[in-house]
Amino acid sequence: MGLAHGVDVGDVPGQVTNLLGASLAQLPAIWVVGGLAGVLFGWLPRWTVWAWAALMFVVLIGQFGRLLHLSGWVLDVSPFSHVPTCPEPISMPPQPRT
């Protein structure tokens, strides 16, 4: 996405850097879910299926939590609710095509 948007606006390095930073901001939440899977696999191998259940719970809360009007504490269970969606707000006026 960063490459295509950069080609569209004529600033490939800048846009790739901005969107790469935005995606790297999600890395700590990914580590939490991966760490839970690793701990379950290492300590209780029979419970590894619960790592998949936790992943599905996090994904469902992230995608449908606000749509289902879930309370704030339920939304806060997901580690993805505690990381920023973007390192800086993107406010860019529409660019005319040349």
N, CA, C and O of each residue as an XYZ file, in Angstrom:
392
protein
N       0.814     -1.182      0.000
C       0.000      0.000      0.000
C       0.859      1.248      0.000
O       0.532      2.216     -0.687
N       1.939      1.252      0.745
C       2.794      2.425      0.784
C       3.431      2.702     -0.555
O       3.568      3.858     -0.957
N       3.825      1.641     -1.256
C       4.449      1.803     -2.568
C       3.455      2.354     -3.572
O       3.779      3.280     -4.315
N       2.252      1.803     -3.607
C       1.241      2.275     -4.568
C       0.836      3.705     -4.259
O       0.691      4.516     -5.174
N       0.652      4.028     -2.989
C       0.279      5.397     -2.630
C       1.429      6.359     -2.926
O       1.201      7.484     -3.372
N       2.643      5.922     -2.682
C       3.798      6.762     -2.978
C       3.934      7.047     -4.458
O       4.267      8.168     -4.842
N       3.683      6.054     -5.296
C       3.724      6.268     -6.741
C       2.628      7.231     -7.151
O       2.833      8.076     -8.022
N       1.461      7.109     -6.528
C       0.329      7.973     -6.868
C       0.601      9.431     -6.528
O       0.251     10.315     -7.309
N       1.219      9.704     -5.376
C       1.467     11.090     -4.976
C       2.862     11.574     -5.338
O       3.176     12.751     -5.154
N       3.702     10.685     -5.849
C       5.041     11.091     -6.269
C       6.062     11.142     -5.152
O       7.083     11.815     -5.293
N       5.826     10.455     -4.049
C       6.746     10.448     -2.918
C       6.858      9.024     -2.377
O       6.352      8.728     -1.294
N       7.514      8.149     -3.123
C       7.596      6.739     -2.737
C       8.340      6.555     -1.416
O       7.805      5.902     -0.521
N       9.554      7.103     -1.250
C      10.265      6.843      0.016
C       9.517      7.378      1.244
O       9.492      6.724      2.286
N       8.924      8.537      1.127
C       8.217      9.125      2.264
C       6.990      8.333      2.664
O       6.750      8.111      3.851
N       6.210      7.903      1.684
C       4.980      7.173      1.986
C       5.257      5.757      2.465
O       4.561      5.253      3.346
N       6.259      5.117      1.897
C       6.616      3.772      2.369
C       7.094      3.850      3.816
O       6.742      2.991      4.625
N       7.875      4.847      4.151
C       8.365      5.019      5.518
C       7.221      5.276      6.487
O       7.185      4.696      7.572
N       6.275      6.152      6.101
C       5.138      6.446      6.982
C       4.292      5.204      7.241
O       3.937      4.925      8.386
N       3.971      4.467      6.200
C       3.111      3.302      6.375
C       3.853      2.127      7.009
O       3.233      1.301      7.681
N       5.155      2.038      6.809
C       5.930      1.013      7.489
C       5.956      1.276      8.997
O       5.844      0.349      9.799
N       6.102      2.534      9.367
C       6.046      2.897     10.787
C       4.692      2.611     11.403
O       4.604      2.171     12.549
N       3.633      2.863     10.642
C       2.285      2.584     11.138
C       2.079      1.091     11.358
O       1.429      0.689     12.323
N       2.623      0.277     10.478
C       2.454     -1.170     10.657
C       3.352     -1.699     11.771
O       2.966     -2.635     12.471
N       4.523     -1.133     11.952
C       5.415     -1.574     13.029
C       4.884     -1.197     14.409
O       5.293     -1.785     15.410
N       3.979     -0.224     14.472
C       3.390      0.148     15.758
C       2.533     -0.977     16.319
O       2.273     -1.007     17.522
N       2.093     -1.893     15.482
C       1.276     -3.024     15.924
C       2.119     -4.183     16.454
O       1.575     -5.141     17.003
N       3.414     -4.106     16.296
C       4.297     -5.208     16.657
C       4.213     -5.634     18.127
O       4.224     -6.838     18.383
N       4.130     -4.732     19.103
C       4.026     -5.192     20.499
C       2.784     -6.047     20.758
O       2.854     -7.014     21.516
N       1.674     -5.715     20.155
C       0.464     -6.522     20.346
C       0.629     -7.898     19.708
O       0.146     -8.895     20.245
N       1.303     -7.954     18.577
C       1.573     -9.240     17.932
C       2.466    -10.089     18.831
O       2.273    -11.300     18.937
N       3.445     -9.453     19.478
C       4.333    -10.177     20.386
C       3.560    -10.751     21.580
O       3.861    -11.851     22.042
N       2.573    -10.013     22.075
C       1.782    -10.509     23.212
C       1.029    -11.771     22.821
O       1.054    -12.761     23.552
N       0.363    -11.744     21.681
C      -0.405    -12.916     21.242
C       0.543    -14.074     20.916
O       0.262    -15.219     21.270
N       1.649    -13.790     20.252
C       2.635    -14.835     19.963
C       3.279    -15.383     21.223
O       3.552    -16.580     21.309
N       3.524    -14.522     22.201
C       4.087    -14.970     23.477
C       3.132    -15.877     24.229
O       3.552    -16.862     24.835
N       1.843    -15.546     24.192
C       0.854    -16.414     24.815
C       0.858    -17.790     24.157
O       0.792    -18.809     24.844
N       0.934    -17.820     22.844
C       0.984    -19.101     22.127
C       2.252    -19.872     22.493
O       2.203    -21.087     22.683
N       3.362    -19.188     22.592
C       4.615    -19.847     22.954
C       4.597    -20.410     24.363
O       5.080    -21.517     24.602
N       4.041    -19.653     25.294
C       3.953    -20.124     26.676
C       3.033    -21.334     26.770
O       3.358    -22.313     27.442
N       1.899    -21.270     26.107
C       0.985    -22.415     26.144
C       1.617    -23.644     25.508
O       1.472    -24.753     26.022
N       2.311    -23.457     24.403
C       2.954    -24.583     23.743
C       4.088    -25.161     24.588
O       4.276    -26.377     24.630
N       4.837    -24.294     25.257
C       5.968    -24.759     26.049
C       5.577    -25.416     27.356
O       6.142    -26.448     27.721
N       4.612    -24.833     28.073
C       4.258    -25.343     29.381
C       3.138    -26.372     29.338
O       3.192    -27.385     30.036
N       2.146    -26.119     28.539
C       0.979    -27.006     28.488
C       0.655    -27.316     27.030
O      -0.262    -26.713     26.472
N       1.374    -28.228     26.402
C       1.193    -28.483     24.970
C      -0.228    -28.886     24.587
O      -0.660    -28.624     23.465
N      -0.954    -29.514     25.495
C      -2.330    -29.884     25.177
C      -3.251    -28.680     25.109
O      -4.332    -28.759     24.526
N      -2.843    -27.585     25.688
C      -3.674    -26.380     25.703
C      -3.329    -25.420     24.571
O      -3.798    -24.282     24.568
N      -2.533    -25.851     23.630
C      -2.134    -24.977     22.526
C      -3.339    -24.495     21.732
O      -3.305    -23.410     21.151
N      -4.393    -25.284     21.704
C      -5.602    -24.879     20.993
C      -6.168    -23.582     21.581
O      -6.827    -22.817     20.877
N      -5.913    -23.337     22.854
C      -6.401    -22.095     23.466
C      -5.669    -20.867     22.932
O      -6.194    -19.756     23.002
N      -4.485    -21.054     22.409
C      -3.792    -19.935     21.759
C      -4.553    -19.514     20.510
O      -4.685    -18.326     20.217
N      -5.058    -20.517     19.773
C      -5.878    -20.186     18.599
C      -7.180    -19.525     19.023
O      -7.655    -18.607     18.354
N      -7.755    -19.978     20.114
C      -8.985    -19.360     20.619
C      -8.730    -17.908     21.025
O      -9.552    -17.031     20.758
N      -7.601    -17.659     21.664
C      -7.255    -16.288     22.054
C      -7.054    -15.410     20.828
O      -7.487    -14.258     20.807
N      -6.399    -15.950     19.811
C      -6.210    -15.185     18.576
C      -7.548    -14.848     17.932
O      -7.766    -13.714     17.506
N      -8.436    -15.819     17.859
C      -9.752    -15.565     17.268
C     -10.543    -14.553     18.088
O     -11.250    -13.718     17.526
N     -10.429    -14.621     19.413
C     -11.104    -13.665     20.279
C     -10.598    -12.250     20.024
O     -11.386    -11.310     19.922
N      -9.282    -12.107     19.921
C      -8.685    -10.793     19.681
C      -9.115    -10.250     18.317
O      -9.439     -9.069     18.188
N      -9.116    -11.107     17.313
C      -9.526    -10.665     15.972
C     -11.001    -10.274     15.960
O     -11.362     -9.237     15.403
N     -11.849    -11.090     16.566
C     -13.277    -10.777     16.583
C     -13.573     -9.507     17.352
O     -14.422     -8.716     16.941
N     -12.886     -9.302     18.463
C     -13.091     -8.063     19.227
C     -12.620     -6.860     18.413
O     -13.276     -5.818     18.396
N     -11.490     -7.010     17.747
C     -10.970     -5.904     16.955
C     -11.855     -5.553     15.777
O     -11.993     -4.380     15.431
N     -12.453     -6.549     15.160
C     -13.273     -6.299     13.973
C     -14.718     -5.938     14.305
O     -15.314     -5.085     13.646
N     -15.282     -6.585     15.324
C     -16.708     -6.431     15.575
C     -17.049     -5.862     16.943
O     -18.228     -5.735     17.270
N     -16.063     -5.518     17.744
C     -16.328     -5.041     19.097
C     -17.158     -3.774     19.146
O     -18.142     -3.708     19.882
N     -16.784     -2.789     18.391
C     -17.536     -1.530     18.385
C     -18.884     -1.692     17.687
O     -19.867     -1.058     18.068
N     -18.923     -2.532     16.679
C     -20.171     -2.780     15.961
C     -21.211     -3.419     16.874
O     -22.400     -3.116     16.779
N     -20.756     -4.304     17.759
C     -21.661     -4.975     18.693
C     -21.885     -4.180     19.975
O     -22.584     -4.642     20.877
N     -21.298     -2.989     20.063
C     -21.425     -2.101     21.226
C     -20.995     -2.800     22.511
O     -21.676     -2.720     23.534
N     -19.861     -3.483     22.444
C     -19.324     -4.133     23.636
C     -18.779     -3.071     24.583
O     -18.349     -2.004     24.146
N     -18.797     -3.360     25.859
C     -18.325     -2.375     26.838
C     -16.811     -2.201     26.727
O     -16.116     -3.012     26.115
N     -16.328     -1.133     27.329
C     -14.923     -0.772     27.204
C     -13.971     -1.804     27.759
O     -12.908     -2.027     27.179
N     -14.315     -2.443     28.867
C     -13.406     -3.419     29.458
C     -13.258     -4.640     28.571
O     -12.205     -5.276     28.574
N     -14.298     -4.984     27.806
C     -14.182     -6.119     26.887
C     -13.254     -5.747     25.733
O     -12.430     -6.556     25.306
N     -13.392     -4.533     25.238
C     -12.516     -4.077     24.158
C     -11.070     -3.984     24.620
O     -10.152     -4.218     23.834
N     -10.857     -3.642     25.893
C      -9.502     -3.486     26.417
C      -8.798     -4.812     26.667
O      -7.603     -4.821     26.962
N      -9.508     -5.933     26.557
C      -8.870     -7.239     26.710
C      -7.882     -7.477     25.567
O      -6.852     -8.126     25.754
N      -8.193     -6.960     24.410
C      -7.329     -7.148     23.243
C      -6.076     -6.293     23.363
O      -6.174     -5.101     23.655
N      -4.895     -6.879     23.144
C      -3.683     -6.056     23.191
C      -3.621     -5.053     22.047
O      -2.880     -4.074     22.132
N      -4.380     -5.272     20.985
C      -4.370     -4.344     19.859
C      -5.110     -3.049     20.168
O      -4.965     -2.070     19.436
N      -5.900     -3.026     21.237
C      -6.590     -1.785     21.595
C      -5.672     -0.824     22.348
O      -6.050      0.318     22.607
N      -4.477     -1.275     22.698
C      -3.559     -0.444     23.475
C      -2.388      0.094     22.663
O      -1.498      0.739     23.218
N      -2.374     -0.154     21.388
C      -1.316      0.384     20.534
C      -1.931      1.389     19.569
O      -3.100      1.255     19.207
N      -1.173      2.384     19.151
C      -1.732      3.368     18.228
C      -1.978      2.748     16.855
O      -1.306      1.799     16.452
N      -2.946      3.303     16.159
C      -3.220      2.814     14.812
C      -2.276      3.422     13.794
O      -2.084      2.869     12.711
N      -1.695      4.539     14.128
C      -0.773      5.205     13.219
C       0.153      6.084     14.051
O      -0.313      6.729     14.991
N       1.447      6.133     13.740
C       2.347      6.937     14.557
C       2.058      8.434     14.502
O       2.356      9.150     15.459
N       1.504      8.904     13.439
C       1.128     10.310     13.332
C      -0.127     10.393     12.474
O      -0.313      9.586     11.564
N      -0.979     11.357     12.757
C      -2.196     11.452     11.952
C      -1.869     11.807     10.508
O      -1.026     12.660     10.230
N      -2.541     11.149      9.625
C      -2.350     11.420      8.198
C      -3.419     12.384      7.759
O      -4.593     12.021      7.683
N      -3.036     13.593      7.473
C      -3.984     14.585      6.962
C      -3.371     15.136      5.681
O      -2.399     15.890      5.707
N      -3.950     14.749      4.591
C      -3.414     15.136      3.311
C      -4.555     15.550      2.401
O      -5.482     14.769      2.182
N      -4.506     16.757      1.868
C      -5.568     17.150      0.949
C      -5.469     16.352     -0.345
O      -4.386     15.888     -0.700
N      -6.565     16.190     -1.043
C      -6.517     15.460     -2.306
C      -5.559     16.140     -3.290
O      -5.553     17.362     -3.434
N      -4.766     15.327     -3.952
C      -3.784     15.832     -4.907
C      -4.357     15.734     -6.320
O      -4.893     14.694     -6.702
N      -4.246     16.805     -7.091
C      -4.704     16.692     -8.484
C      -3.730     15.824     -9.284
O      -2.514     15.895     -9.107
N      -4.283     15.032    -10.141
C      -3.437     14.172    -10.982
C      -2.869     15.004    -12.132
O      -3.567     15.806    -12.753
N      -1.595     14.788    -12.390
C      -0.958     15.543    -13.482
C      -0.572     14.633    -14.607
O      -0.024     15.091    -15.610
